[in-house]
């Protein structure tokens, strides 16, 4: 295992063992959304408070594998105080990273992926998940759940 892969593994394990932003917010005023991965049993519950078009606070609850729980923790840390539009953009970048097949990437794709990695920060530690397609749903569960919750607010 390379030094970078080892670092990524440590970041994931740290978020799994010491999850950030655990708990629940009171609803209302917070909004609640839940997600479930029937393939492996991962479940996540997100409560979030929106003020002035930004996610003021987000809390995560649920249970599942190390990948789903670490991804939820990393997501919660990454989106605090971000505007809804910034959250949607970050989600698009994260989900694009989760679908990258490096062996088929052009040079332009690689440059774009490198630029996105700068924005993703610690979230880039999860990029190795794409080598295990069955685990991609674990990594994206909290992100898809958050998007569903935000979409529900728009309707």
QUISULMO-V845071 format. One record per residue. N is the residue number from 1. RES is the residue in one letter. PHI is phi in radians with two decimals (none if undefined). PSI is psi in radians with two decimals (NA if undefined). Layout:
<<N	RES	PHI	PSI> <N	RES	PHI	PSI>>
//
This chain:
<<1	X	none	2.30> <2	X	-1.26	2.90> <3	X	-1.06	-0.68> <4	X	-1.18	-0.75> <5	X	-1.08	-0.68> <6	X	-1.12	-0.72> <7	X	-1.09	-0.80> <8	X	-1.05	-0.74> <9	X	-1.04	-0.76> <10	X	-1.13	-0.69> <11	X	-1.10	-0.80> <12	X	-1.09	-0.82> <13	X	-1.11	-0.63> <14	X	-1.10	-0.77> <15	X	-1.20	-0.54> <16	X	-1.26	-0.81> <17	X	-1.33	-0.54> <18	X	-2.26	1.17> <19	X	-1.09	2.45> <20	X	-1.55	2.60> <21	X	1.05	0.67> <22	X	-1.35	2.63> <23	X	2.11	-2.89> <24	X	-2.40	2.62> <25	X	-1.74	2.71> <26	X	-1.19	2.33> <27	X	-1.99	2.26> <28	X	-1.17	2.94> <29	X	-1.48	-0.23> <30	X	-1.30	2.82> <31	X	-1.85	2.62> <32	X	-2.20	2.45> <33	X	-2.52	2.58> <34	X	-2.28	2.59> <35	X	-2.37	2.70> <36	X	-2.53	2.40> <37	X	-1.88	1.79> <38	X	-1.16	-0.31> <39	X	-1.20	-0.61> <40	X	-2.30	-0.08> <41	X	1.58	0.06> <42	X	-1.07	2.45> <43	X	-2.44	2.54> <44	X	-2.45	2.48> <45	X	-2.19	2.19> <46	X	-2.04	2.29> <47	X	-2.08	2.33> <48	X	-2.50	2.58> <49	X	-1.98	2.20> <50	X	-1.91	2.25> <51	X	-2.34	2.25> <52	X	0.91	0.74> <53	X	1.34	0.19> <54	X	-2.21	2.69> <55	X	-1.41	1.81> <56	X	-1.25	-0.68> <57	X	-2.73	2.54> <58	X	-2.45	2.39> <59	X	-2.19	2.55> <60	X	-2.06	2.54> <61	X	-2.48	2.88> <62	X	2.28	-3.04> <63	X	-2.57	2.75> <64	X	2.87	-2.91> <65	X	-1.23	2.96> <66	X	-1.06	-0.63> <67	X	-1.17	-0.83> <68	X	-1.15	-0.71> <69	X	-1.26	-0.69> <70	X	-1.15	-0.72> <71	X	-1.09	-0.74> <72	X	-1.09	-0.76> <73	X	-1.09	-0.78> <74	X	-1.15	-0.69> <75	X	-1.08	-0.84> <76	X	-1.02	-0.73> <77	X	-1.18	-0.62> <78	X	-1.33	-0.47> <79	X	-1.79	-0.10> <80	X	-0.96	2.31> <81	X	1.19	0.23> <82	X	-1.65	2.62> <83	X	-1.19	2.79> <84	X	-1.03	-0.71> <85	X	-1.11	-0.73> <86	X	-1.11	-0.67> <87	X	-1.13	-0.76> <88	X	-1.10	-0.72> <89	X	-1.11	-0.80> <90	X	-1.09	-0.68> <91	X	-1.11	-0.75> <92	X	-1.05	-0.77> <93	X	-1.11	-0.74> <94	X	-1.12	-0.81> <95	X	-1.17	-0.56> <96	X	-1.14	-0.72> <97	X	-1.09	-0.62> <98	X	-1.27	-0.18> <99	X	-2.00	0.11> <100	X	-1.25	2.32> <101	X	-2.01	1.68> <102	X	-1.00	-0.57> <103	X	-1.19	-0.32> <104	X	-1.90	0.16> <105	X	-1.39	2.43> <106	X	-1.40	2.98> <107	X	-1.04	-0.72> <108	X	-1.10	-0.71> <109	X	-1.10	-0.71> <110	X	-1.13	-0.69> <111	X	-1.14	-0.73> <112	X	-1.10	-0.73> <113	X	-1.13	-0.66> <114	X	-1.14	-0.71> <115	X	-1.13	-0.72> <116	X	-1.13	-0.62> <117	X	-1.08	-0.61> <118	X	-1.09	-0.65> <119	X	-1.29	-0.62> <120	X	-1.33	-0.49> <121	X	1.03	-2.25> <122	X	-1.01	-0.45> <123	X	-1.05	-0.42> <124	X	-1.08	-0.36> <125	X	-1.04	-0.40> <126	X	-1.50	-0.04> <127	X	-1.12	-0.41> <128	X	-1.16	-0.26> <129	X	-1.08	-0.51> <130	X	-1.08	-0.32> <131	X	-1.26	-0.23> <132	X	-2.21	1.41> <133	X	-0.90	-0.58> <134	X	-1.15	-0.36> <135	X	-1.59	-0.15> <136	X	-1.05	-0.70> <137	X	-1.11	-0.54> <138	X	-1.12	-0.79> <139	X	-1.23	-0.54> <140	X	-1.69	-0.06> <141	X	-0.96	-0.92> <142	X	-1.14	-0.62> <143	X	-1.16	-0.80> <144	X	-1.13	-0.65> <145	X	-1.13	-0.74> <146	X	-1.11	-0.77> <147	X	-1.04	-0.72> <148	X	-1.06	-0.78> <149	X	-1.09	-0.72> <150	X	-1.19	-0.70> <151	X	-1.11	-0.65> <152	X	-1.09	-0.55> <153	X	-1.21	-0.53> <154	X	-1.33	-0.31> <155	X	-1.71	NA>>
//
